[in-house]
Amino acid sequence: MKFVNKKDIKIISHYLGRVMQALGAAFLVPIIISILYLETNCIIGFAITSALSLIMGTSLNKAFKDTDNIRLKHAMGVSALAWLWASILGAIAMKLILNFPLINGLFENMSTWTGTGLTMFTNVEVLPKSIQFLRSFEGWLGGLGVVIIGIGVLIRSGTAAAKLYKSEARDERIKPSIVNTMQKTIEIYVIYTIFGVVLYLLAGLPPFDAINLCFAMICTGGMSIKNANIGFYNNEIIYIISMIIMILGSISFPVHYKVFKTKGKAILDDVQFKVIILLIVVCTTLIFFSCKILPTDALFMVISATTETGANCISSNQMMGWNSVGIIILLLLMFIGGSSGSTSGGIKVIRILTTIKGFEKTIMEILSPEGRIFKLKIQNKEITDRNVKESSSYIVIAATLILISWIILIANGYNGLDSLFDVISAWGNCGLSSGITGPDMPIIVKLTLTFDMWLGRLEIIPVLVMLRGTLELFKPSKKQRQFINNIISKVNPYSRKI
């Protein structure tokens, strides 16, 4: 029995078309920057890219209207393909405008959309202003979610919106309606963005720098318009503003909403926020005393790793010059990540807490009298055995995929620690680099890290569902197998059937 059929393809194509329409409209925005800076070739490149997505999206949306009974597998297929298409669109734009290689462009745009921050450009300061803006703008949109943008703009509330919302690894709602939840999320996101831009302007940054830097920080993406990243400004005030915005980006949107409703009190009740602050304090102290560096540098890099932003105030060479304690701490922070339902990547704090609670329950059941029942709770919410199983399984799968990528990089001649650092950074959508990420990497390494960023942003399952579903399409049906077996038996009566 085949689990994917033509009807499934129609449903996926219909909703993918809607997201493609939204992406096509998004690629019109950089044209404004192109006009302001008189970048004519950029205007043409973005116009072609936008038209391509709008035309293809509209065609898919109109051609496949049989979209009843959308299931989670369809939503996950839409989600995985939408993120891939967004990255391909960006690669096409960079090819048209910069004649940038498509593989490098795919890596670059997957990095920007997923809020990773690793880059193929050796000199970002010479890029056209509209391309610099595109990298920041993609990260800002990606912080909300590619599919979720489509929900908020083009899709009505209902079963389809709920399934698509869940497909991007989001479960908590701010409002009963998914569309209302997304509208409130966008509202909060825009408020924080404006807040950040104003702070940067007050700190003395030019408007273009302030907008791009705030986009990169609030989406915890870290893409910079300067080669030295935040370190270019060499300004303590800008460092402090950036750290505040990074932490805001790592907190879940439902918590932000509660903070607005309770005038700040809700943040103190959020267990994930408490863990993040504890990690920042403890890890900053350890790195400061073990690596003998400036306290501001230690704090900034720890916050950057914890929130999965990847912004840096020191160079990769300086960072990798730390002793092994400092590097391992950054590795662990990038692996853990921020809060679920936020813009940051990684395993997420709640999964770590849930898994630890599961271990605790197992140990206490062994030690306690037979028959005693333990109930697990986190923040006064009961945690089921299924929650523990899902969290621990996710961590094991993530670790396994990281190991495979690590082996691929080592097989291509890269240092073990450097390879592990960049693999975890890509998978966790962080963006800090040991220095090996760049245009000179072998194609297999570029594709591996691109795949890691894609997997990490969608939290693995949607991508694997899409890939498994694709294999199902090529699986022969019962009638096809019978037909093939009849032909084979005529040619060779002693052959095995398929």
GIBEL-V530317 format. One record per residue. RES is the residue in one letter. PHI is phi as a letter, one per 40 degrees, with the letter a starting at -180 (999 if undefined). NEAR is the number of other C-alpha atoms within 10 Angstrom. D_FIRST is the distance of its C-alpha to the first C-alpha in whole Angstrom. Layout:
# GIBEL-V530317
RES_PHI_NEAR_D_FIRST ; RES_PHI_NEAR_D_FIRST
This chain:
# GIBEL-V530317
M_999_8_0 ; K_c_12_4 ; F_c_10_6 ; V_b_18_9 ; N_b_11_10 ; K_c_9_14 ; K_c_13_15 ; D_c_19_14 ; I_c_17_16 ; K_c_19_19 ; I_c_25_20 ; I_c_25_20 ; S_c_25_22 ; H_c_22_24 ; Y_c_31_25 ; L_c_28_26 ; G_d_27_28 ; R_c_27_30 ; V_c_33_30 ; M_c_30_31 ; Q_c_26_34 ; A_c_23_35 ; L_c_25_36 ; G_c_25_37 ; A_c_16_40 ; A_c_19_40 ; F_c_25_41 ; L_c_17_44 ; V_c_17_46 ; P_c_22_47 ; I_c_23_49 ; I_d_12_51 ; I_c_21_52 ; S_c_21_52 ; I_c_13_55 ; L_c_11_57 ; Y_b_12_57 ; L_f_15_58 ; E_c_16_55 ; T_c_12_54 ; N_c_14_51 ; C_c_24_49 ; I_d_19_50 ; I_c_16_48 ; G_c_19_45 ; F_c_29_44 ; A_c_19_44 ; I_c_18_42 ; T_c_23_40 ; S_c_24_40 ; A_c_16_40 ; L_d_16_36 ; S_c_24_35 ; L_c_22_36 ; I_c_15_35 ; M_c_16_32 ; G_c_24_31 ; T_c_17_32 ; S_c_16_31 ; L_c_22_27 ; N_c_22_28 ; K_c_13_30 ; A_c_13_27 ; F_b_17_24 ; K_b_13_25 ; D_c_13_22 ; T_b_16_22 ; D_c_10_22 ; N_f_11_20 ; I_c_18_20 ; R_b_16_18 ; L_c_19_19 ; K_c_20_17 ; H_c_27_18 ; A_c_27_21 ; M_c_27_21 ; G_c_28_20 ; V_c_29_23 ; S_c_30_25 ; A_c_27_24 ; L_c_21_24 ; A_c_23_28 ; W_c_25_29 ; L_c_19_28 ; W_c_20_30 ; A_d_24_33 ; S_c_25_34 ; I_c_21_33 ; L_d_24_35 ; G_c_28_38 ; A_c_25_38 ; I_c_24_38 ; A_c_26_41 ; M_c_25_43 ; K_c_17_42 ; L_c_19_44 ; I_c_19_47 ; L_b_16_48 ; N_f_12_46 ; F_c_17_44 ; P_d_14_41 ; L_c_17_38 ; I_c_17_37 ; N_c_24_40 ; G_c_25_39 ; L_c_26_35 ; F_c_27_37 ; E_c_26_40 ; N_c_31_38 ; M_c_34_35 ; S_c_32_38 ; T_c_33_39 ; W_c_32_37 ; T_c_35_35 ; G_g_38_39 ; T_c_36_39 ; G_h_32_42 ; L_c_30_42 ; T_b_24_44 ; M_c_22_44 ; F_c_17_47 ; T_c_10_50 ; N_a_12_53 ; V_c_19_51 ; E_c_14_55 ; V_c_12_55 ; L_c_13_52 ; P_d_19_53 ; K_d_20_53 ; S_c_24_50 ; I_c_23_48 ; Q_d_21_49 ; F_c_25_48 ; L_d_25_45 ; R_c_27_44 ; S_c_29_45 ; F_c_25_44 ; E_c_28_40 ; G_c_32_41 ; W_c_28_42 ; L_c_21_39 ; G_c_26_37 ; G_c_27_39 ; L_c_21_37 ; G_h_24_34 ; V_c_25_33 ; V_c_29_30 ; I_c_28_33 ; I_c_21_35 ; G_c_23_33 ; I_c_25_33 ; G_c_21_36 ; V_b_15_37 ; L_b_16_35 ; I_b_17_32 ; R_c_13_33 ; S_c_14_33 ; G_i_11_30 ; T_c_15_27 ; A_c_21_26 ; A_c_24_29 ; A_c_19_28 ; K_c_20_25 ; L_c_28_26 ; Y_c_27_29 ; K_c_17_27 ; S_c_25_25 ; E_c_24_28 ; A_g_19_29 ; R_b_17_31 ; D_b_12_31 ; E_c_17_35 ; R_b_18_36 ; I_c_18_40 ; K_b_15_40 ; P_d_9_37 ; S_c_14_36 ; I_c_26_34 ; V_c_23_36 ; N_c_15_39 ; T_c_19_38 ; M_c_23_38 ; Q_c_19_41 ; K_c_19_43 ; T_c_22_41 ; I_c_18_42 ; E_c_13_46 ; I_c_16_46 ; Y_c_21_45 ; V_c_13_47 ; I_c_11_50 ; Y_c_17_50 ; T_c_21_50 ; I_c_14_53 ; F_d_13_54 ; G_c_23_54 ; V_c_22_55 ; V_c_17_58 ; L_c_18_59 ; Y_c_22_58 ; L_c_16_61 ; L_c_12_63 ; A_c_15_63 ; G_h_13_64 ; L_c_17_61 ; P_c_11_61 ; P_d_13_58 ; F_c_15_56 ; D_c_18_56 ; A_c_19_56 ; I_c_21_53 ; N_c_23_51 ; L_c_28_52 ; C_c_28_51 ; F_d_29_47 ; A_c_32_47 ; M_c_32_48 ; I_c_30_46 ; C_c_36_43 ; T_f_38_43 ; G_b_39_43 ; G_g_34_46 ; M_c_34_46 ; S_b_28_50 ; I_c_25_52 ; K_b_17_54 ; N_c_15_54 ; A_c_19_55 ; N_f_20_53 ; I_c_21_55 ; G_c_18_57 ; F_d_14_59 ; Y_c_14_60 ; N_f_13_62 ; N_b_12_63 ; E_c_13_62 ; I_c_14_62 ; I_c_21_59 ; Y_c_19_57 ; I_c_14_58 ; I_d_17_56 ; S_c_25_53 ; M_c_23_53 ; I_c_15_53 ; I_c_21_51 ; M_c_31_48 ; I_c_23_48 ; L_d_22_48 ; G_c_27_45 ; S_c_29_43 ; I_c_23_44 ; S_c_21_41 ; F_c_27_41 ; P_d_19_41 ; V_c_22_44 ; H_d_21_46 ; Y_c_20_46 ; K_c_15_47 ; V_c_16_50 ; F_c_13_51 ; K_c_11_51 ; T_b_11_53 ; K_f_10_55 ; G_h_13_54 ; K_c_12_54 ; A_c_15_50 ; I_c_19_50 ; L_c_11_52 ; D_c_12_49 ; D_c_16_46 ; V_c_15_45 ; Q_c_24_43 ; F_c_21_46 ; K_c_13_49 ; V_c_16_47 ; I_c_22_47 ; I_c_14_50 ; L_c_12_51 ; L_c_17_49 ; I_c_23_51 ; V_c_14_54 ; V_c_11_54 ; C_c_20_52 ; T_c_23_55 ; T_c_15_58 ; L_c_16_56 ; I_c_25_56 ; F_d_17_59 ; F_c_13_61 ; S_c_14_59 ; C_b_17_59 ; K_f_12_62 ; I_b_12_61 ; L_c_11_62 ; P_d_13_61 ; T_c_15_60 ; D_c_19_58 ; A_c_25_56 ; L_c_20_55 ; F_c_22_54 ; M_c_24_52 ; V_c_28_50 ; I_c_29_50 ; S_c_30_48 ; A_c_32_46 ; T_c_33_45 ; T_c_38_44 ; E_g_37_42 ; T_c_38_44 ; G_g_32_45 ; A_c_33_49 ; N_b_26_52 ; C_b_22_55 ; I_b_18_56 ; S_c_17_55 ; S_c_15_52 ; N_c_11_54 ; Q_c_9_56 ; M_c_22_53 ; M_c_17_52 ; G_c_13_56 ; W_c_15_56 ; N_c_13_56 ; S_c_13_52 ; V_c_13_53 ; G_c_22_52 ; I_c_20_49 ; I_c_13_47 ; I_c_19_48 ; L_c_24_47 ; L_d_22_44 ; L_c_15_43 ; L_c_28_44 ; M_c_32_41 ; F_c_27_39 ; I_c_24_39 ; G_g_26_40 ; G_b_33_41 ; S_c_29_40 ; S_c_24_36 ; G_g_21_36 ; S_b_23_39 ; T_c_31_39 ; S_c_33_39 ; G_b_36_37 ; G_g_29_36 ; I_c_25_35 ; K_g_24_37 ; V_d_19_39 ; I_c_19_38 ; R_c_20_35 ; I_c_17_38 ; L_c_17_40 ; T_c_23_37 ; T_c_19_36 ; I_c_15_40 ; K_c_18_40 ; G_c_21_37 ; F_c_13_39 ; E_c_13_42 ; K_c_17_40 ; T_d_12_39 ; I_c_11_43 ; M_c_14_44 ; E_c_14_42 ; I_c_10_43 ; L_c_9_47 ; S_c_11_47 ; P_d_9_48 ; E_c_8_45 ; G_g_7_43 ; R_c_9_44 ; I_b_11_42 ; F_b_12_42 ; K_b_10_41 ; L_c_17_40 ; K_b_12_41 ; I_b_14_42 ; Q_f_10_44 ; N_g_7_44 ; K_b_8_40 ; E_c_11_39 ; I_b_16_36 ; T_c_13_33 ; D_c_14_32 ; R_c_9_28 ; N_d_15_31 ; V_c_21_32 ; K_c_13_29 ; E_c_14_27 ; S_c_21_31 ; S_c_19_31 ; S_c_13_27 ; Y_c_17_28 ; I_c_17_31 ; V_c_12_30 ; I_c_13_27 ; A_c_22_30 ; A_c_15_32 ; T_c_12_30 ; L_c_16_29 ; I_c_20_33 ; L_c_14_33 ; I_c_12_31 ; S_c_23_33 ; W_d_24_36 ; I_c_16_36 ; I_c_17_35 ; L_c_25_38 ; I_c_16_40 ; A_c_12_39 ; N_c_13_40 ; G_g_9_44 ; Y_c_16_44 ; N_d_14_46 ; G_d_13_44 ; L_c_17_45 ; D_c_19_45 ; S_c_24_42 ; L_c_21_40 ; F_c_26_43 ; D_c_25_41 ; V_c_31_37 ; I_c_30_38 ; S_c_33_40 ; A_c_35_37 ; W_c_31_34 ; G_c_37_36 ; N_f_39_37 ; C_c_36_41 ; G_h_34_42 ; L_c_30_45 ; S_b_26_45 ; S_c_22_47 ; G_h_15_48 ; I_c_16_46 ; T_c_22_43 ; G_i_17_45 ; P_c_16_44 ; D_c_11_45 ; M_c_16_42 ; P_d_12_40 ; I_d_11_37 ; I_c_12_34 ; V_c_20_36 ; K_c_22_36 ; L_c_16_33 ; T_c_20_32 ; L_c_26_34 ; T_c_25_33 ; F_c_18_29 ; D_c_24_31 ; M_c_32_33 ; W_c_28_30 ; L_c_23_28 ; G_c_25_31 ; R_c_30_31 ; L_c_22_28 ; E_f_21_28 ; I_g_20_25 ; I_d_20_22 ; P_d_25_22 ; V_c_24_22 ; L_c_16_20 ; V_c_17_17 ; M_c_20_18 ; L_c_13_18 ; R_c_13_14 ; G_c_21_13 ; T_c_13_15 ; L_c_11_13 ; E_c_16_10 ; L_c_15_11 ; F_c_10_12 ; K_c_15_9 ; P_c_14_9 ; S_c_13_7 ; K_c_11_7 ; K_c_9_11 ; Q_c_11_12 ; R_c_14_11 ; Q_c_14_13 ; F_c_11_16 ; I_c_14_16 ; N_c_17_17 ; N_c_14_20 ; I_c_12_21 ; I_c_16_22 ; S_c_13_23 ; K_c_10_25 ; V_c_10_27 ; N_a_10_27 ; P_c_12_26 ; Y_c_9_26 ; S_c_11_23 ; R_c_9_20 ; K_c_12_17 ; I_b_9_14
